[in-house]
């Protein structure tokens, strides 16, 4: 390395760069670099998810709002659909086929409504979880965040 002094002469210094002779791993450790695709441990991953809980909540609310934005009843469909399904099931199985024989009316209707709500919630949760990452590839490619946030 050479330097020009104030009188115009060139001074040559034979200093060795401080990084010379270090391996790539030593250089990375020295400057605090990590592997970009390295997976964190499970406790660290859970901490990352917890740190992004506000993003998860906002993202889920935005998706629900967008899903029902074109419907006249809006998000009321989330409750109305299972109730209408339960009414149809009651009509078909309870009245037409007589499948509720021996079960009092006061027990059969709540049992049927609860079953339909649980089934509908489970079905939509599993389907949304399966499609979560593949349906949000643009988001996955654009941002660095725990991918488990999408199905959650």
JOFEN-V528359 format. One record per residue. RES is the residue in one small letter. BURIAL is # if it has 16 or more other C-alpha atoms within 10 Angstrom, else .. D_CENTER is the distance of its C-alpha to the mean C-alpha in whole Angstrom. Layout:
{{RES/BURIAL/D_CENTER} {RES/BURIAL/D_CENTER}}
//
This chain:
{{x/./52} {x/./55} {x/./55} {x/./58} {x/./60} {x/./62} {x/./65} {x/./63} {x/./64} {x/./61} {x/./60} {x/./58} {x/./56} {x/./55} {x/./52} {x/./49} {x/./46} {x/./44} {x/./41} {x/./44} {x/./44} {x/./40} {x/./38} {x/./35} {x/./33} {x/./35} {x/./35} {x/./31} {x/./31} {x/./34} {x/./32} {x/./28} {x/./27} {x/./24} {x/./23} {x/./20} {x/./18} {x/./19} {x/./16} {x/./17} {x/./18} {x/./16} {x/./17} {x/./16} {x/#/13} {x/./12} {x/./14} {x/./12} {x/#/9} {x/./12} {x/./13} {x/./10} {x/./10} {x/./11} {x/./9} {x/#/6} {x/./10} {x/./11} {x/./8} {x/#/9} {x/./12} {x/./13} {x/./12} {x/./14} {x/./17} {x/./17} {x/./17} {x/./20} {x/./21} {x/./24} {x/./25} {x/./28} {x/./27} {x/./23} {x/./21} {x/./24} {x/./23} {x/./21} {x/./24} {x/./26} {x/./25} {x/#/25} {x/#/28} {x/./30} {x/#/29} {x/#/31} {x/#/34} {x/./34} {x/#/34} {x/#/36} {x/./39} {x/./38} {x/./38} {x/#/40} {x/./43} {x/./43} {x/./43} {x/./44} {x/./41} {x/./41} {x/./45} {x/./45} {x/./42} {x/./43} {x/./42} {x/./40} {x/./38} {x/#/37} {x/#/35} {x/./33} {x/./32} {x/#/32} {x/#/29} {x/./27} {x/./27} {x/#/26} {x/#/23} {x/./22} {x/./22} {x/./21} {x/./18} {x/./17} {x/./18} {x/./15} {x/./12} {x/./13} {x/./14} {x/./10} {x/#/9} {x/./11} {x/./11} {x/#/7} {x/#/8} {x/./11} {x/./11} {x/./9} {x/./12} {x/./13} {x/./10} {x/./10} {x/./13} {x/./14} {x/./12} {x/./12} {x/#/9} {x/#/7} {x/./5} {x/./5} {x/#/2} {x/#/2} {x/#/5} {x/./5}}
//
